[in-house]
């Protein structure tokens, strides 16, 4: 059995590179194909050219090349995995090579976050980043919440870490293409505090569970589209993937988001509006938002936050 968790990457015998998409892997590594060798590719790793696949392209590729690996995500057989790329090991390497990563690491270390709680994912993990690549910075477990506070203080201090420009917010909005207006998106995002700039490079502060926090999150049976209003009663894993909101509702116990756009979207005690796919698992009903990477006509909005913004 391969020990891996979300935000790790794996490399197969064919040199295909997948992003791990789950914490548990009962029948193979649950993942999404991100890079494939291509003689005309613009990115290079170990002398080999690669092409980056977006979400839809990766599914088309898998339907053509490995349809037997295709379920709700891509299931890579354990015996086809050649390497597991570890974000914790990679952040140590990049600290010595990339001054931007070193600056984030130093700020977090000065605030008490140990290096073994940090990681790098995204294109930097397999070394396929280019000049325009963002930095996907991980902090593991409960240390993430302290890291967010440290980043907020660093922004106020006016050093190399600072807030996003309006132009960058518009860029992120266009990339994520959420089903809510820009002003609503911005109100939610600014409150989250999980994005920043290090010099001129955008970075995300991503949450991943510690090993001892991991429990299986299985998919249920789809029952159809649903829109609800409910009060959030617990948001301990609101920044996880999936983001988990326990809610007070006569029928639905949880709202889950599989898209990063709606992670950290609401706080306990807030009333939300959510639209997605209703599913049932072991007699428990959940509303799932993010049935595609850029979900159309699915969302989570904190009605409480938006009402406060109007005052």
C-alpha positions in Angstrom: 0.0 0.0 0.0 1.3 3.4 -1.0 1.1 6.1 1.7 0.1 9.3 0.1 -2.4 12.1 0.7 -4.0 15.0 -1.1 -1.6 17.6 -2.7 1.1 14.9 -3.1 2.0 14.0 -6.7 2.7 10.6 -8.2 4.6 9.6 -11.3 3.7 6.4 -13.3 5.8 4.1 -15.3 4.7 6.1 -18.4 6.0 9.3 -16.9 2.5 10.6 -16.4 2.3 12.9 -13.5 -0.9 12.9 -11.3 -2.0 15.2 -8.5 -3.3 13.1 -5.6 -6.9 14.0 -5.0 -7.9 12.2 -1.8 -6.7 11.0 1.6 -7.6 7.4 1.3 -7.0 5.0 -1.6 -8.9 1.7 -1.3 -8.2 0.3 -4.8 -5.5 2.6 -6.3 -4.3 6.2 -5.9 -7.2 8.5 -6.3 -5.8 11.4 -8.4 -6.1 13.7 -11.4 -3.7 13.6 -14.3 -1.9 16.9 -14.7 1.1 16.4 -17.0 2.0 14.1 -19.8 5.2 13.8 -21.9 4.9 15.7 -25.2 7.8 16.5 -27.6 6.2 19.9 -28.2 5.5 20.6 -24.6 6.6 23.9 -23.1 7.7 22.5 -19.7 10.8 20.4 -19.0 11.6 17.9 -16.2 14.7 15.7 -16.2 15.3 16.4 -19.9 11.8 15.4 -20.9 9.2 17.8 -22.3 5.7 17.9 -20.8 2.3 19.3 -21.6 0.0 20.5 -18.8 -3.6 19.2 -19.0 -6.5 21.2 -17.7 -9.3 19.4 -15.9 -11.4 18.5 -19.0 -8.4 17.6 -21.1 -7.2 15.2 -18.5 -10.5 13.3 -18.5 -10.5 13.2 -22.3 -6.9 11.8 -22.3 -7.8 9.1 -19.7 -10.9 8.1 -21.6 -8.7 7.5 -24.6 -5.6 6.0 -23.0 -6.7 4.3 -19.8 -10.5 4.2 -19.6 -10.2 1.4 -17.0 -8.6 3.9 -14.6 -11.5 6.4 -14.9 -14.1 6.7 -12.1 -15.2 9.9 -10.4 -11.4 10.7 -10.4 -8.5 8.8 -11.9 -7.6 5.6 -10.1 -3.9 4.7 -10.6 -3.1 1.1 -9.7 -0.6 0.9 -7.0 1.8 -1.2 -9.1 1.9 1.5 -11.8 3.2 4.2 -9.4 7.0 4.7 -9.8 7.5 7.7 -7.6 5.6 9.7 -4.9 6.6 13.3 -4.9 6.6 14.6 -1.3 5.7 18.3 -0.8 7.6 18.4 2.5 10.8 17.2 0.9 10.3 19.6 -2.0 9.9 22.7 0.2 13.3 22.0 1.8 14.9 21.8 -1.6 13.3 24.9 -3.0 14.2 26.9 0.1 17.8 26.7 -1.1 17.0 27.6 -4.7 14.0 29.9 -4.8 14.3 33.1 -2.7 10.5 33.6 -2.8 9.9 30.2 -1.2 12.7 30.9 1.3 11.0 34.2 2.3 7.6 32.5 3.0 9.4 29.7 4.9 11.4 32.2 7.0 8.3 34.2 7.9 6.4 31.1 9.0 9.4 29.7 10.9 9.8 33.0 12.7 6.2 32.7 13.9 6.8 29.2 15.2 5.8 26.9 12.3 8.2 24.0 12.0 9.6 23.1 8.5 8.1 19.6 8.7 4.6 21.2 8.7 5.3 23.0 5.4 5.1 21.8 1.8 5.0 22.9 -1.9 2.6 21.5 -4.4 1.3 22.5 -7.9 3.8 22.8 -10.7 6.7 23.5 -8.3 6.4 20.0 -6.9 7.5 18.1 -10.0 9.7 21.0 -11.1 7.5 21.9 -14.0 6.9 25.5 -13.0 7.7 28.4 -15.3 8.2 32.1 -14.8 4.4 32.8 -14.5 3.7 30.0 -12.1 2.0 30.7 -8.8 3.3 29.2 -5.5 1.0 26.6 -3.9 2.2 26.6 -0.3 0.9 23.9 2.1 0.8 24.0 5.9 -0.3 20.8 7.5 -2.9 20.3 10.2 -3.8 22.8 12.9 -0.6 24.7 12.2 -2.3 26.1 9.1 -4.5 28.4 11.2 -1.4 29.8 13.0 0.3 30.2 9.6 -2.6 32.2 8.3 -2.3 34.6 11.3 1.5 34.9 10.7 0.9 35.8 7.0 -1.7 38.4 8.0 0.8 40.0 10.4 3.5 39.9 7.7 1.2 41.7 5.2 0.6 44.5 7.8 4.4 44.8 8.5 4.9 45.9 4.9 7.7 43.5 4.0 8.1 41.2 1.0 4.7 39.6 1.7 1.8 41.8 0.9 -1.9 41.9 -0.2 -3.1 41.1 -3.6 -3.7 43.9 -6.1 -7.2 44.5 -7.6 -5.8 43.3 -10.9 -4.7 40.0 -9.3 -8.1 39.5 -7.7 -9.7 39.9 -11.1 -7.3 37.4 -12.6 -8.2 34.8 -9.9 -11.9 35.4 -10.4 -11.5 34.9 -14.1 -9.5 31.7 -13.6 -11.9 30.2 -11.1 -15.0 31.4 -12.9 -17.3 31.1 -9.9 -21.1 31.3 -10.1 -21.3 34.4 -7.9 -20.6 38.0 -8.8 -17.1 39.4 -8.5 -18.0 41.7 -5.5 -19.4 38.7 -3.6 -16.4 36.6 -4.5 -14.1 39.4 -3.2 -15.9 39.8 0.1 -15.6 36.1 0.9 -12.0 35.9 -0.3 -10.6 38.8 1.6 -11.9 37.5 4.9 -10.3 34.1 4.3 -6.8 35.4 4.5 -5.3 32.4 2.6 -3.9 34.2 -0.4 -1.0 36.6 -0.7 1.9 38.0 -2.8 5.6 37.3 -2.1 7.3 40.1 -4.0 5.5 39.9 -7.4 4.4 36.3 -7.2 1.0 35.2 -6.1 0.7 32.3 -3.5 -2.0 30.2 -1.9 -1.8 29.0 1.7 -3.3 25.5 1.3 -4.6 23.3 4.1 -3.8 19.6 4.2 -4.6 17.2 7.1 -1.9 15.8 9.3 -1.6 12.0 9.0 -3.3 11.4 12.3 -6.4 13.5 11.2 -7.1 11.5 8.1 -10.5 9.6 7.9 -12.1 8.3 4.7 -14.6 10.6 2.9 -16.5 8.4 0.5 -18.8 9.5 -2.3 -22.5 8.9 -2.0 -25.3 8.2 -4.4 -26.5 11.3 -6.4 -30.1 12.2 -5.8 -30.4 15.4 -8.0 -29.7 19.1 -7.8 -30.7 21.0 -4.7 -30.5 24.5 -3.3 -30.7 25.1 0.4 -30.3 27.7 3.1 -28.9 26.5 6.4 -26.9 27.6 9.4 -23.3 26.3 9.7 -22.7 24.6 13.0 -19.1 23.4 12.5 -16.4 24.5 10.0 -13.3 22.9 11.4 -12.4 21.5 8.0 -13.7 24.3 5.9 -10.3 24.8 4.3 -9.8 21.2 3.5 -10.5 19.4 0.3 -13.3 18.7 0.3 -14.2 21.6 2.4 -16.7 20.4 5.0 -19.5 22.4 6.6 -21.8 20.7 9.1 -25.2 22.4 8.9 -28.4 22.6 10.7 -31.1 21.4 8.3 -34.1 19.1 8.5 -32.7 16.9 5.7 -29.0 17.7 5.0 -26.2 17.2 7.5 -23.2 18.4 5.6 -22.3 20.7 2.7 -19.1 19.7 1.0 -17.1 21.6 -1.6 -14.6 19.9 -3.9 -13.6 23.2 -5.5 -11.1 25.5 -3.8 -13.3 28.5 -4.6 -15.7 27.7 -1.8 -13.2 26.5 0.8 -13.4 28.7 4.0 -16.5 30.3 2.7 -18.5 30.5 5.9 -18.0 30.5 9.7 -19.9 28.7 12.4 -23.2 30.4 13.2 -23.5 31.9 9.7 -26.4 31.3 7.4 -25.4 30.0 4.0 -27.0 29.5 0.6 -25.7 26.5 -1.2 -26.5 24.9 -4.5 -25.1 21.6 -5.7 -25.7 17.8 -6.0 -27.6 16.2 -3.2 -26.2 12.8 -2.4 -26.8 10.1 0.2 -24.3 7.8 2.0 -25.2 5.4 4.8 -28.4 7.2 5.3 -26.8 10.6 5.7 -27.6 13.3 3.1 -25.0 15.8 1.9 -25.0 18.6 -0.6 -21.9 18.5 -2.8 -20.6 21.6 -4.5 -17.9 21.3 -7.1 -18.9 18.3 -9.2 -16.4 19.8 -11.7 -13.3 21.8 -11.2 -15.0 25.0 -12.3 -18.6 24.2 -11.3 -21.4 25.9 -13.2 -24.6 26.8 -11.4 -23.2 25.6 -8.0 -22.1 27.8 -5.2 -21.8 28.5 -1.5 -22.5 32.0 -0.2 -22.5 33.3 3.3 -25.7 35.2 3.5 -24.6 36.5 7.0 -21.4 38.0 5.5 -23.2 39.6 2.6 -25.8 41.1 4.9 -23.1 42.6 7.1 -21.4 44.0 4.0 -24.5 46.0 3.2 -24.7 47.7 6.5 
